[in-house]
Amino acid sequence: MTRWTLPPDRIPSAWFNVVPHLPTPLQPPLHPSTREPVGPADLAPLFPDALVEQEVSAEPWIDVPGEVLDILRLWRPTPLQRATRLEQALGTPARIYFKDESVSPSGSHKTNTAVPQAFYNAAAGTTRLTTETGAGQWGSALSFAAAQFDLDLKVYMVRASYGQKPYRRVAIETWGGEVVPSPVDEPDQPGSLGAAISDAVRDCVGRDDTHYALGSVLNHVLLHQTVIGLEAKEQLTVAGERLPDVVVASCGGGSNLGGITFPFVPDADVRLLAVEPLSCPTLTQGRYDYDFGDTAGLTPLMPMYTLGHDFVPPSIHAGGLRYHGDSQLVSSLVKDGRMEAAAYPQGKVFEAAVQFARAEGKIAAPECGHAIAATIDEALAAKETGEEKVILFNYSGHGFLDLSAYDDYTHGRLVDEMG
């Protein structure tokens, strides 16, 4: 067999909280005005109480509501697949597995947190949400989830991606969301996730009917994504496989990375590898410091690796990875040496993604291409040493709405933005 699925009743019924397993306790977020530690009351204008509780929780497991499980069963558990054709093409003794998150309604892992966020907001009486989106994967995921709970949604999409990826906008609108390019007050700017967050937060705080939803970075978002790693662990066992030697995922804010790696944090012998763009090298070239999550300085200051909240990245095709900071959970693991980080240029990412497509048949989102590039390098390193390594990576989303990027690569128009 090269593909392992689990029955619908094997969806994890509780999320895995990595906080109790961190080598160093987290530092608190700070209020943007007072620079004092943020309390639950400070987050209440943005998020429902249940998500605020998850944000600060140190409980090892947090139950998934039944209403959320009912919707997740539309596509979960997702398949675990062995990339045997890629192994053969590389001539590697390594065994390569990937978790296929592209089978969700919106085509990526983002739906795993969109559904619980929409559920908790609806349960709290919220009728409208605002959010940001980079490549549009998060915006489309939340638009699908909002439709399940009859919520209105306004999406602020990074302007560069708004132009590059029109069909993500169409998907958002098809599920009922409204989408506008960001920054709204600077039409000549290509935009950034930080600026889009500022737009969405400004919209939210002035209205009693509205909450804000974030697609990455925050603790509760990464918590919801741990269904990926929990399923993968069980599927590897079903496949008769041992624990992986290395778990690989692309990293922008950290949600798909945290989703697949966090359940392996207690397994000391498993290497964890975050892969980011060389043009936005937060973990590899940023500084570890308190910084705002948005450009305007409206959000709490978080301890994280950052390039500076006013950093505007080049308009690379991996729009979901163009973020100046990283999850404080991911940042903490990298700072303490439990997780490694690597940065790749855009050209090498597409070269790897095309090699994967020709071997395995799957066209990956450019974000996912970063994980594929690092996976191929890990497999080639195993070929050099002759080790039968087990490599697991997260296939975080398909690239069917990113084909213009592949067109640019195939026809020599892709600019290799360097950091």
GIFEN-V512881 format. One record per residue. RES is the residue in one letter. SS is DSSP state (h for helix, s for strand, l for the rest). Layout:
{{RES/SS} {RES/SS}}
This chain:
{{M/l} {T/l} {R/s} {W/s} {T/l} {L/l} {P/l} {P/h} {D/h} {R/h} {I/l} {P/l} {S/l} {A/s} {W/s} {F/s} {N/l} {V/l} {V/h} {P/h} {H/h} {L/l} {P/l} {T/l} {P/l} {L/l} {Q/l} {P/l} {P/l} {L/s} {H/l} {P/l} {S/l} {T/l} {R/l} {E/l} {P/s} {V/l} {G/l} {P/h} {A/h} {D/h} {L/h} {A/l} {P/l} {L/l} {F/l} {P/l} {D/h} {A/h} {L/h} {V/h} {E/h} {Q/h} {E/h} {V/h} {S/l} {A/l} {E/l} {P/l} {W/s} {I/s} {D/s} {V/l} {P/l} {G/h} {E/h} {V/h} {L/h} {D/h} {I/h} {L/h} {R/l} {L/l} {W/l} {R/l} {P/l} {T/l} {P/l} {L/s} {Q/s} {R/s} {A/l} {T/h} {R/h} {L/h} {E/h} {Q/h} {A/h} {L/h} {G/l} {T/l} {P/l} {A/l} {R/s} {I/s} {Y/s} {F/s} {K/s} {D/s} {E/h} {S/h} {V/h} {S/l} {P/l} {S/l} {G/l} {S/s} {H/l} {K/l} {T/h} {N/h} {T/h} {A/h} {V/h} {P/h} {Q/h} {A/h} {F/h} {Y/h} {N/h} {A/h} {A/h} {A/l} {G/l} {T/l} {T/l} {R/s} {L/s} {T/s} {T/s} {E/s} {T/s} {G/l} {A/l} {G/l} {Q/h} {W/h} {G/h} {S/h} {A/h} {L/h} {S/h} {F/h} {A/h} {A/h} {A/h} {Q/h} {F/l} {D/l} {L/l} {D/s} {L/s} {K/s} {V/s} {Y/s} {M/s} {V/s} {R/h} {A/h} {S/h} {Y/h} {G/h} {Q/h} {K/l} {P/h} {Y/h} {R/h} {R/h} {V/h} {A/h} {I/h} {E/h} {T/h} {W/l} {G/l} {G/l} {E/s} {V/s} {V/s} {P/s} {S/s} {P/l} {V/l} {D/l} {E/l} {P/l} {D/l} {Q/l} {P/l} {G/l} {S/l} {L/h} {G/h} {A/h} {A/h} {I/h} {S/h} {D/h} {A/h} {V/h} {R/h} {D/h} {C/h} {V/h} {G/l} {R/l} {D/l} {D/l} {T/s} {H/s} {Y/s} {A/l} {L/l} {G/l} {S/l} {V/l} {L/l} {N/h} {H/h} {V/h} {L/h} {L/h} {H/h} {Q/h} {T/l} {V/h} {I/h} {G/h} {L/h} {E/h} {A/h} {K/h} {E/h} {Q/h} {L/h} {T/h} {V/h} {A/l} {G/l} {E/l} {R/l} {L/l} {P/l} {D/l} {V/s} {V/s} {V/s} {A/s} {S/s} {C/l} {G/l} {G/l} {G/l} {S/h} {N/h} {L/h} {G/h} {G/h} {I/h} {T/h} {F/h} {P/h} {F/h} {V/l} {P/l} {D/l} {A/l} {D/l} {V/l} {R/s} {L/s} {L/s} {A/s} {V/s} {E/s} {P/s} {L/h} {S/h} {C/h} {P/l} {T/h} {L/h} {T/h} {Q/h} {G/l} {R/s} {Y/s} {D/s} {Y/s} {D/s} {F/s} {G/l} {D/l} {T/l} {A/l} {G/l} {L/l} {T/l} {P/l} {L/s} {M/s} {P/s} {M/s} {Y/s} {T/s} {L/l} {G/l} {H/l} {D/l} {F/l} {V/l} {P/l} {P/l} {S/l} {I/l} {H/l} {A/l} {G/h} {G/h} {L/h} {R/l} {Y/l} {H/l} {G/s} {D/l} {S/l} {Q/h} {L/h} {V/h} {S/h} {S/h} {L/h} {V/h} {K/h} {D/l} {G/l} {R/l} {M/l} {E/s} {A/s} {A/s} {A/s} {Y/s} {P/l} {Q/h} {G/h} {K/h} {V/h} {F/h} {E/h} {A/h} {A/h} {V/h} {Q/h} {F/h} {A/h} {R/h} {A/h} {E/h} {G/l} {K/l} {I/l} {A/s} {A/l} {P/h} {E/h} {C/h} {G/h} {H/h} {A/h} {I/h} {A/h} {A/h} {T/h} {I/h} {D/h} {E/h} {A/h} {L/h} {A/h} {A/h} {K/h} {E/h} {T/h} {G/l} {E/l} {E/l} {K/l} {V/s} {I/s} {L/s} {F/s} {N/s} {Y/s} {S/l} {G/s} {H/s} {G/l} {F/l} {L/l} {D/l} {L/h} {S/h} {A/h} {Y/h} {D/h} {D/h} {Y/h} {T/h} {H/l} {G/l} {R/l} {L/l} {V/l} {D/l} {E/l} {M/l} {G/l}}
